Amino acid sequence: MFSLTQPLASFVAQAFPDALFYQPTVKPVIALTIDDVGDTSTQLILDAIGQHNQKVTTVEQQAKATFFLTTSYLMEKKDAIINILDQQHEIGNHGVFDRTHADLEPEEFEEELLKAHQELTEETEAKIKWFRPGRGRYNPTMLQSLLKLSETEEYNRQFALASMIPLDTYMLTENPLFTVSYVSQFVFPGAILVLHGGSMRRSKNTVLALEKLLLELTQKNYRIVSLTELVEQH
């Protein structure tokens, strides 16, 4: 399947080499990422993916995702992290607060990056490899902080972005049917898709969108994988 968004993603990736927008591959595989999760509504999204996986006929058709957690949403017992890992999905770092990290002072961003990492990994088995900046924006000092962290942890040296600009957080475009139609335009081999949780309303909308989107992708013979699995494609 050829998509006009594929050459656009390639053009943007060349202009911003410090971020990952897609993974070049000819294989029918895409990465599913979910942002702003960590609150109790995260379980709704996990259940939706789990229900899809119970319906498919092969292991290859089972969907996996990278959940980018905003740690201020976490409950004390960190149930969201445990449940995500138990279902063999991936955990990503999305900071402590849902905000534009590029607006922070360099020291403030680095402090938040490290604090979120500690909160995600302390007393869990999470292996964090990706940081996704809020609103998809980053700057050179943020990159220096990420590179510094990658020297001691397993972080990728690129920011995790996506092949699309998400619209599911805006009141006028948060309709699940619109989300499915919109996201489908950005499907191509190696694409990185993004949906949102972070509140009961958003998570319910994402669940409804995923029910249709996962089915459509499976019917088109796409494998739906985590971000790390996508970049390991050859």
Backbone as CSV, one residue per row, in Angstrom:
resi,resn,N_x,N_y,N_z,CA_x,CA_y,CA_z,C_x,C_y,C_z
1,MET,0.850,-1.195,0.000,0.000,0.000,0.000,0.888,1.249,0.000
2,PHE,0.652,2.154,-0.934,1.412,3.400,-1.004,0.580,4.536,-0.435
3,SER,1.202,5.347,0.361,0.526,6.485,0.962,1.302,7.752,0.650
4,LEU,0.575,8.818,0.310,1.232,10.097,0.052,1.928,10.628,1.288
5,THR,1.520,10.139,2.474,2.157,10.613,3.704,3.536,9.999,3.904
6,GLN,3.849,8.896,3.207,5.148,8.259,3.383,6.304,9.149,2.914
7,PRO,6.257,9.718,1.704,7.344,10.628,1.321,7.385,11.889,2.178
8,LEU,6.228,12.323,2.668,6.217,13.483,3.559,6.943,13.156,4.867
9,ALA,6.682,11.976,5.421,7.369,11.560,6.644,8.868,11.471,6.408
10,SER,9.258,10.989,5.241,10.678,10.888,4.908,11.317,12.266,4.822
11,PHE,10.610,13.214,4.228,11.130,14.577,4.113,11.319,15.209,5.493
12,VAL,10.315,15.060,6.359,10.399,15.624,7.709,11.521,14.965,8.502
13,ALA,11.666,13.646,8.354,12.706,12.924,9.084,14.093,13.412,8.693
14,GLN,14.286,13.742,7.426,15.584,14.251,6.989,15.856,15.631,7.581
15,ALA,14.792,16.410,7.763,14.953,17.763,8.305,15.189,17.746,9.812
16,PHE,14.678,16.702,10.487,14.803,16.612,11.941,15.358,15.242,12.323
17,PRO,16.663,15.036,12.121,17.252,13.705,12.326,17.304,13.261,13.785
18,ASP,17.060,14.149,14.711,17.109,13.791,16.133,15.788,13.240,16.646
19,ALA,14.845,13.023,15.748,13.549,12.463,16.124,13.187,11.331,15.176
20,LEU,12.431,10.369,15.702,11.970,9.249,14.897,10.522,9.489,14.505
21,PHE,10.271,9.601,13.200,8.928,9.825,12.670,8.334,8.556,12.061
22,TYR,9.194,7.687,11.574,8.773,6.417,10.978,10.010,5.548,10.839
23,GLN,9.811,4.285,10.521,10.929,3.373,10.309,10.899,2.866,8.873
24,PRO,11.926,3.151,8.074,11.932,2.663,6.687,11.870,1.132,6.644
25,THR,10.887,0.603,5.994,10.718,-0.837,5.827,9.714,-1.084,4.712
26,VAL,9.828,-2.226,4.087,8.841,-2.618,3.092,7.832,-3.591,3.693
27,LYS,8.052,-3.991,4.929,7.166,-4.948,5.575,5.870,-4.252,6.011
28,PRO,4.745,-4.931,5.949,3.467,-4.340,6.395,3.375,-4.339,7.922
29,VAL,4.034,-3.390,8.530,4.089,-3.306,9.985,4.018,-1.844,10.394
30,ILE,3.262,-1.556,11.434,3.187,-0.190,11.967,3.321,-0.257,13.488
31,ALA,3.726,0.854,14.079,3.800,0.953,15.538,2.580,1.709,16.046
32,LEU,1.968,1.164,17.084,0.857,1.832,17.767,1.376,2.426,19.054
33,THR,1.173,3.726,19.247,1.597,4.380,20.480,0.408,5.101,21.104
34,ILE,0.369,5.091,22.433,-0.717,5.711,23.185,-0.100,6.696,24.167
35,ASP,-0.501,7.957,24.090,0.084,9.016,24.918,-0.785,9.369,26.126
36,ASP,-0.132,9.995,27.109,-0.791,10.611,28.273,-1.456,9.591,29.193
37,VAL,-1.006,8.354,29.170,-1.659,7.326,29.969,-1.015,7.219,31.351
38,GLY,-1.635,6.395,32.195,-1.157,6.175,33.553,-2.266,6.218,34.584
39,ASP,-3.388,6.868,34.239,-4.516,6.927,35.168,-5.344,5.648,35.059
40,THR,-6.416,5.560,35.830,-7.207,4.333,35.863,-7.873,4.028,34.523
41,SER,-8.117,5.049,33.702,-8.771,4.802,32.412,-7.857,4.083,31.428
42,THR,-6.569,4.008,31.732,-5.642,3.272,30.878,-6.081,1.825,30.691
43,GLN,-6.694,1.268,31.729,-7.115,-0.125,31.666,-8.146,-0.350,30.555
44,LEU,-8.953,0.655,30.262,-9.929,0.519,29.179,-9.234,0.277,27.843
45,ILE,-8.150,0.984,27.614,-7.402,0.829,26.367,-6.718,-0.534,26.323
46,LEU,-6.146,-0.936,27.443,-5.538,-2.263,27.514,-6.557,-3.354,27.220
47,ASP,-7.746,-3.204,27.790,-8.794,-4.209,27.578,-9.220,-4.262,26.117
48,ALA,-9.290,-3.098,25.469,-9.691,-3.071,24.055,-8.676,-3.800,23.191
49,ILE,-7.402,-3.583,23.447,-6.371,-4.293,22.685,-6.420,-5.784,23.006
50,GLY,-6.629,-6.097,24.286,-6.724,-7.489,24.683,-7.887,-8.215,24.027
51,GLN,-9.011,-7.547,23.915,-10.176,-8.153,23.260,-9.914,-8.403,21.775
52,HIS,-9.230,-7.449,21.134,-8.838,-7.665,19.739,-7.937,-8.883,19.624
53,ASN,-6.977,-9.005,20.525,-6.013,-10.101,20.454,-6.668,-11.461,20.685
54,GLN,-7.752,-11.483,21.428,-8.460,-12.735,21.647,-9.230,-13.190,20.412
55,LYS,-9.543,-12.259,19.534,-10.357,-12.574,18.360,-9.524,-13.029,17.157
56,VAL,-8.253,-12.631,17.109,-7.439,-12.966,15.935,-7.005,-14.419,15.998
57,THR,-6.572,-14.947,14.864,-6.307,-16.375,14.773,-4.841,-16.752,14.945
58,THR,-3.926,-15.782,14.800,-2.505,-16.083,14.933,-1.835,-15.102,15.880
59,VAL,-0.688,-15.511,16.403,0.080,-14.643,17.301,0.543,-13.394,16.567
60,GLU,0.892,-13.546,15.289,1.378,-12.407,14.503,0.319,-11.320,14.359
61,GLN,-0.946,-11.693,14.454,-2.032,-10.720,14.323,-2.347,-10.005,15.630
62,GLN,-1.737,-10.421,16.718,-1.984,-9.766,18.002,-1.297,-8.399,18.031
63,ALA,-2.001,-7.408,18.516,-1.491,-6.035,18.540,-0.680,-5.783,19.807
64,LYS,0.426,-5.087,19.639,1.225,-4.601,20.761,1.380,-3.087,20.609
65,ALA,1.602,-2.402,21.705,1.681,-0.941,21.658,2.749,-0.441,22.614
66,THR,3.163,0.791,22.384,4.019,1.502,23.333,3.163,2.545,24.028
67,PHE,3.063,2.434,25.338,2.271,3.352,26.148,3.205,4.403,26.750
68,PHE,3.023,5.652,26.331,3.836,6.752,26.866,3.137,7.321,28.094
69,LEU,3.719,7.045,29.257,3.087,7.394,30.525,3.479,8.788,30.996
70,THR,2.487,9.524,31.454,2.675,10.789,32.148,2.582,10.472,33.634
71,THR,3.702,10.562,34.346,3.772,9.919,35.656,2.928,10.593,36.732
72,SER,2.547,11.850,36.544,1.663,12.488,37.520,0.285,11.852,37.524
73,TYR,-0.038,11.071,36.489,-1.316,10.374,36.429,-1.295,9.033,37.154
74,LEU,-0.106,8.576,37.515,0.017,7.251,38.107,-0.600,7.193,39.492
75,MET,-1.245,6.060,39.769,-1.713,5.792,41.113,-0.542,5.254,41.937
76,GLU,-0.677,5.263,43.239,0.428,4.900,44.126,0.960,3.490,43.858
77,LYS,0.057,2.558,43.522,0.481,1.170,43.345,1.050,0.897,41.959
78,LYS,1.024,1.886,41.095,1.561,1.746,39.743,0.917,0.583,38.985
79,ASP,-0.372,0.406,39.203,-1.081,-0.682,38.540,-0.992,-0.582,37.024
80,ALA,-1.031,0.642,36.504,-0.998,0.821,35.050,0.284,0.227,34.458
81,ILE,1.415,0.500,35.090,2.694,-0.031,34.585,2.684,-1.549,34.620
82,ILE,2.267,-2.103,35.741,2.255,-3.557,35.902,1.346,-4.213,34.866
83,ASN,0.162,-3.651,34.671,-0.782,-4.241,33.727,-0.306,-4.127,32.287
84,ILE,0.310,-3.005,31.948,0.858,-2.829,30.600,1.939,-3.872,30.323
85,LEU,2.846,-4.038,31.264,3.931,-5.002,31.089,3.412,-6.429,31.098
86,ASP,2.424,-6.717,31.929,1.863,-8.072,31.988,1.270,-8.491,30.646
87,GLN,0.754,-7.512,29.893,0.177,-7.822,28.584,1.201,-7.677,27.459
88,GLN,2.482,-7.574,27.863,3.616,-7.581,26.932,3.643,-6.371,26.001
89,HIS,3.139,-5.259,26.502,3.296,-4.004,25.792,4.552,-3.296,26.305
90,GLU,4.864,-2.168,25.710,6.072,-1.418,26.047,5.710,-0.132,26.784
91,ILE,6.587,0.278,27.694,6.434,1.531,28.435,7.358,2.585,27.848
92,GLY,6.836,3.802,27.653,7.649,4.929,27.232,7.511,6.082,28.204
93,ASN,8.481,6.972,28.210,8.539,8.130,29.101,7.907,9.331,28.401
94,HIS,6.865,9.893,29.021,6.203,11.084,28.470,6.243,12.235,29.479
95,GLY,7.206,12.141,30.412,7.373,13.213,31.379,6.496,13.052,32.604
96,VAL,6.606,14.005,33.502,5.820,13.997,34.734,4.461,14.631,34.507
97,PHE,4.446,15.727,33.752,3.208,16.472,33.525,2.881,16.543,32.036
98,ASP,1.602,16.666,31.730,1.146,16.811,30.353,1.311,18.280,29.959
99,ARG,2.460,18.587,29.382,2.755,19.975,29.028,3.786,20.009,27.907
100,THR,4.068,21.197,27.407,5.034,21.377,26.333,6.428,21.463,26.944
101,HIS,7.177,20.375,26.861,8.483,20.326,27.522,9.483,21.299,26.900
102,ALA,9.270,21.650,25.641,10.192,22.583,24.986,10.118,23.983,25.596
103,ASP,9.067,24.276,26.357,8.940,25.589,26.991,9.667,25.671,28.336
104,LEU,10.164,24.537,28.816,10.819,24.517,30.117,12.255,25.026,30.016
105,GLU,12.763,25.526,31.127,14.182,25.832,31.206,14.972,24.529,31.136
106,PRO,16.201,24.550,30.607,16.963,23.302,30.439,17.083,22.467,31.712
107,GLU,17.363,23.116,32.832,17.509,22.380,34.085,16.172,21.761,34.514
108,GLU,15.081,22.486,34.271,13.772,21.989,34.659,13.382,20.774,33.820
109,PHE,13.701,20.834,32.518,13.386,19.671,31.682,14.191,18.458,32.102
110,GLU,15.483,18.640,32.318,16.316,17.492,32.687,15.843,16.880,34.003
111,GLU,15.453,17.720,34.938,14.930,17.219,36.203,13.660,16.405,35.985
112,GLU,12.774,16.890,35.113,11.530,16.168,34.850,11.807,14.854,34.122
113,LEU,12.707,14.868,33.154,13.071,13.663,32.424,13.562,12.574,33.372
114,LEU,14.444,12.943,34.275,15.015,11.979,35.214,13.993,11.523,36.246
115,LYS,13.171,12.448,36.703,12.157,12.093,37.700,11.152,11.121,37.112
116,ALA,10.698,11.380,35.892,9.745,10.476,35.246,10.367,9.101,35.051
117,HIS,11.625,9.070,34.638,12.304,7.785,34.456,12.347,7.000,35.766
118,GLN,12.690,7.684,36.844,12.762,7.016,38.138,11.392,6.484,38.560
119,GLU,10.357,7.289,38.353,9.012,6.871,38.752,8.512,5.698,37.922
120,LEU,8.953,5.601,36.679,8.526,4.502,35.822,9.261,3.206,36.127
121,THR,10.493,3.318,36.587,11.329,2.125,36.741,11.457,1.658,38.186
122,GLU,11.182,2.528,39.141,11.354,2.152,40.548,10.324,1.096,40.935
123,GLU,10.800,-0.032,41.406,9.964,-1.147,41.843,9.112,-1.721,40.706
124,THR,9.540,-1.556,39.494,8.879,-2.191,38.346,9.966,-2.862,37.513
125,GLU,9.532,-3.590,36.501,10.478,-4.231,35.587,10.505,-3.511,34.237
126,ALA,10.079,-2.272,34.228,10.022,-1.517,32.976,11.427,-1.190,32.469
127,LYS,11.652,-1.441,31.200,12.884,-1.072,30.521,12.537,0.056,29.551
128,ILE,12.896,1.261,29.912,12.483,2.427,29.126,13.510,2.720,28.043
129,LYS,13.035,2.834,26.808,13.924,3.113,25.684,13.562,4.388,24.928
130,TRP,12.379,4.971,25.247,11.907,6.092,24.445,11.377,7.215,25.319
131,PHE,11.674,8.436,24.900,11.034,9.625,25.477,10.306,10.346,24.361
132,ARG,9.052,10.680,24.624,8.271,11.475,23.671,7.962,12.825,24.305
133,PRO,8.423,13.923,23.709,8.167,15.250,24.263,6.727,15.691,24.070
134,GLY,6.213,16.420,25.024,4.857,16.945,24.929,4.687,17.856,23.733
135,ARG,3.563,17.680,23.032,3.203,18.442,21.825,4.161,18.173,20.670
136,GLY,5.024,17.174,20.806,5.933,16.813,19.726,7.032,17.824,19.465
137,ARG,7.310,18.677,20.422,8.330,19.721,20.238,9.554,19.435,21.105
138,TYR,10.707,19.724,20.570,11.949,19.567,21.334,12.942,20.628,20.874
139,ASN,14.025,20.767,21.621,15.054,21.751,21.289,16.432,21.157,21.588
140,PRO,17.509,21.849,21.219,18.852,21.272,21.380,19.219,20.936,22.820
141,THR,18.784,21.742,23.788,19.151,21.430,25.173,18.404,20.193,25.670
142,MET,17.183,19.992,25.198,16.464,18.758,25.525,17.209,17.555,24.966
143,LEU,17.721,17.695,23.748,18.464,16.603,23.142,19.707,16.274,23.958
144,GLN,20.397,17.280,24.446,21.573,17.023,25.267,21.221,16.243,26.522
145,SER,20.088,16.562,27.132,19.643,15.819,28.320,19.322,14.373,27.964
146,LEU,18.672,14.170,26.816,18.349,12.812,26.386,19.618,12.014,26.101
147,LEU,20.579,12.640,25.426,21.826,11.951,25.121,22.577,11.588,26.393
148,LYS,22.553,12.480,27.375,23.210,12.202,28.649,22.570,10.996,29.339
149,LEU,21.239,10.951,29.311,20.536,9.838,29.942,20.821,8.531,29.206
150,SER,20.962,8.608,27.889,21.201,7.397,27.103,22.559,6.774,27.403
151,GLU,23.460,7.537,28.004,24.782,7.004,28.338,24.736,6.041,29.510
152,THR,23.734,6.176,30.371,23.630,5.321,31.556,22.416,4.402,31.523
153,GLU,21.431,4.715,30.688,20.229,3.898,30.579,20.080,3.413,29.141
154,GLU,18.988,2.746,28.848,18.808,2.125,27.531,18.070,3.019,26.542
155,TYR,17.992,4.298,26.800,17.218,5.188,25.940,17.800,5.289,24.536
156,ASN,16.892,5.306,23.559,17.276,5.623,22.199,17.717,7.077,22.138
157,ARG,18.633,7.387,21.257,19.187,8.736,21.172,18.362,9.660,20.278
158,GLN,17.184,9.223,19.899,16.234,10.052,19.168,14.964,10.218,19.993
159,PHE,14.299,11.359,19.831,12.976,11.541,20.425,11.962,10.717,19.636
160,ALA,11.004,10.153,20.340,9.956,9.358,19.697,8.822,10.283,19.277
161,LEU,8.711,10.524,17.983,7.587,11.305,17.479,6.671,10.373,16.683
162,ALA,6.070,10.800,15.607,5.096,9.964,14.910,4.978,10.395,13.459
163,SER,4.262,9.587,12.683,4.047,9.868,11.262,2.830,10.745,11.028
164,MET,2.234,11.254,12.081,0.987,12.009,11.978,0.924,13.031,13.110
165,ILE,0.130,14.065,12.902,-0.187,15.023,13.965,-1.532,14.607,14.544
166,PRO,-1.580,14.173,15.794,-2.857,13.688,16.346,-3.857,14.822,16.536
167,LEU,-5.112,14.497,16.287,-6.194,15.465,16.464,-7.225,15.002,17.492
168,ASP,-6.958,13.888,18.156,-7.975,13.308,19.040,-8.042,13.950,20.419
169,THR,-7.266,15.007,20.643,-7.338,15.714,21.925,-8.108,17.029,21.822
170,TYR,-8.608,17.330,20.631,-9.332,18.582,20.429,-10.840,18.321,20.418
171,MET,-11.585,19.211,21.011,-13.016,18.999,21.170,-13.726,18.811,19.834
172,LEU,-13.311,19.524,18.822,-13.996,19.453,17.534,-13.673,18.180,16.751
173,THR,-12.591,17.495,17.120,-12.144,16.346,16.316,-11.926,15.091,17.155
174,GLU,-12.513,15.028,18.341,-12.295,13.871,19.197,-13.288,12.737,18.933
175,ASN,-14.109,12.862,17.906,-15.064,11.828,17.554,-14.330,10.570,17.092
176,PRO,-14.660,9.386,17.639,-13.946,8.151,17.280,-14.001,7.810,15.792
177,LEU,-15.142,8.040,15.149,-15.248,7.751,13.725,-14.326,8.655,12.909
178,PHE,-14.254,9.917,13.307,-13.312,10.822,12.641,-11.881,10.346,12.872
179,THR,-11.581,9.926,14.100,-10.232,9.467,14.430,-9.825,8.296,13.556
180,VAL,-10.716,7.327,13.382,-10.403,6.169,12.538,-10.132,6.612,11.107
181,SER,-10.990,7.463,10.568,-10.826,7.945,9.197,-9.531,8.732,9.035
182,TYR,-9.260,9.589,10.011,-8.059,10.430,9.946,-6.783,9.602,10.077
183,VAL,-6.723,8.742,11.094,-5.524,7.944,11.330,-5.246,7.020,10.147
184,SER,-6.296,6.491,9.539,-6.130,5.559,8.418,-5.376,6.189,7.251
185,GLN,-5.418,7.496,7.141,-4.705,8.170,6.058,-3.190,8.134,6.246
186,PHE,-2.738,7.791,7.447,-1.311,7.811,7.752,-0.735,6.408,7.907
187,VAL,-1.452,5.435,7.408,-0.994,4.053,7.494,-0.134,3.720,6.278
188,PHE,1.096,3.325,6.523,1.995,2.825,5.495,3.068,1.993,6.199
189,PRO,3.794,1.135,5.502,4.809,0.313,6.154,5.832,1.166,6.905
190,GLY,5.937,0.915,8.211,6.878,1.654,9.035,6.309,2.864,9.734
191,ALA,5.008,3.119,9.575,4.394,4.302,10.181,4.303,4.163,11.699
192,ILE,4.286,5.310,12.369,4.088,5.377,13.812,2.798,6.146,14.066
193,LEU,1.802,5.464,14.609,0.498,6.060,14.885,0.416,6.449,16.357
194,VAL,-0.400,7.453,16.654,-0.533,7.901,18.041,-1.996,8.227,18.349
195,LEU,-2.457,7.693,19.491,-3.756,8.005,20.061,-3.533,8.409,21.511
196,HIS,-4.608,8.838,22.193,-4.435,9.393,23.529,-5.358,8.766,24.569
197,GLY,-4.831,8.705,25.785,-5.621,8.456,26.982,-5.504,9.692,27.862
198,GLY,-5.441,9.477,29.178,-5.230,10.594,30.093,-6.461,11.061,30.822
199,SER,-7.623,10.624,30.359,-8.880,10.915,31.048,-9.882,9.850,30.625
200,MET,-10.944,9.703,31.388,-11.939,8.703,31.048,-12.561,8.992,29.687
201,ARG,-12.804,10.262,29.395,-13.419,10.635,28.120,-12.509,10.277,26.947
202,ARG,-11.253,10.671,27.035,-10.328,10.388,25.935,-10.113,8.892,25.773
203,SER,-9.968,8.186,26.879,-9.721,6.747,26.791,-10.905,6.025,26.173
204,LYS,-12.128,6.428,26.519,-13.313,5.805,25.921,-13.363,6.068,24.421
205,ASN,-13.027,7.278,24.019,-12.979,7.588,22.588,-11.922,6.746,21.877
206,THR,-10.766,6.595,22.523,-9.694,5.789,21.944,-10.108,4.330,21.820
207,VAL,-10.803,3.822,22.820,-11.297,2.443,22.768,-12.197,2.238,21.553
208,LEU,-13.125,3.137,21.338,-14.041,3.022,20.203,-13.288,3.103,18.875
209,ALA,-12.297,3.978,18.824,-11.490,4.089,17.606,-10.662,2.822,17.381
210,LEU,-10.083,2.296,18.448,-9.241,1.108,18.312,-10.032,-0.107,17.854
211,GLU,-11.257,-0.220,18.295,-12.072,-1.372,17.892,-12.175,-1.469,16.379
212,LYS,-12.311,-0.340,15.708,-12.405,-0.326,14.248,-11.025,-0.329,13.601
213,LEU,-10.120,0.462,14.155,-8.807,0.625,13.542,-8.008,-0.673,13.569
214,LEU,-7.998,-1.369,14.697,-7.234,-2.619,14.791,-7.790,-3.661,13.827
215,LEU,-9.098,-3.723,13.715,-9.712,-4.671,12.788,-9.330,-4.347,11.352
216,GLU,-9.407,-3.075,10.986,-9.074,-2.675,9.622,-7.616,-2.978,9.293
217,LEU,-6.724,-2.682,10.228,-5.299,-2.938,9.990,-5.029,-4.430,9.839
218,THR,-5.671,-5.233,10.670,-5.494,-6.680,10.577,-6.014,-7.210,9.259
219,GLN,-7.155,-6.711,8.824,-7.725,-7.146,7.546,-6.831,-6.775,6.370
220,LYS,-6.042,-5.712,6.535,-5.100,-5.297,5.490,-3.727,-5.949,5.670
221,ASN,-3.673,-6.936,6.583,-2.460,-7.740,6.820,-1.308,-6.948,7.424
222,TYR,-1.633,-5.885,8.164,-0.606,-5.161,8.898,-0.360,-5.826,10.246
223,ARG,0.901,-5.903,10.616,1.263,-6.247,11.984,1.317,-4.961,12.796
224,ILE,0.805,-5.011,14.011,0.711,-3.841,14.882,1.638,-4.094,16.066
225,VAL,2.700,-3.316,16.179,3.777,-3.644,17.106,4.148,-2.434,17.966
226,SER,5.015,-2.690,18.936,5.558,-1.612,19.761,6.583,-0.821,18.958
227,LEU,6.959,0.319,19.490,7.933,1.170,18.810,9.285,0.471,18.684
228,THR,9.708,-0.191,19.751,10.990,-0.885,19.701,10.976,-2.002,18.673
229,GLU,9.892,-2.759,18.618,9.819,-3.838,17.637,9.828,-3.271,16.213
230,LEU,9.194,-2.115,16.025,9.193,-1.507,14.695,10.600,-1.172,14.229
231,VAL,11.394,-0.546,15.087,12.725,-0.115,14.670,13.673,-1.293,14.477
232,GLU,13.300,-2.440,14.983,14.119,-3.634,14.791,13.795,-4.328,13.481
233,GLN,12.828,-3.796,12.721,12.503,-4.379,11.424,13.661,-4.148,10.455
234,HIS,13.897,-5.121,9.624,14.974,-4.999,8.634,14.422,-5.226,7.239
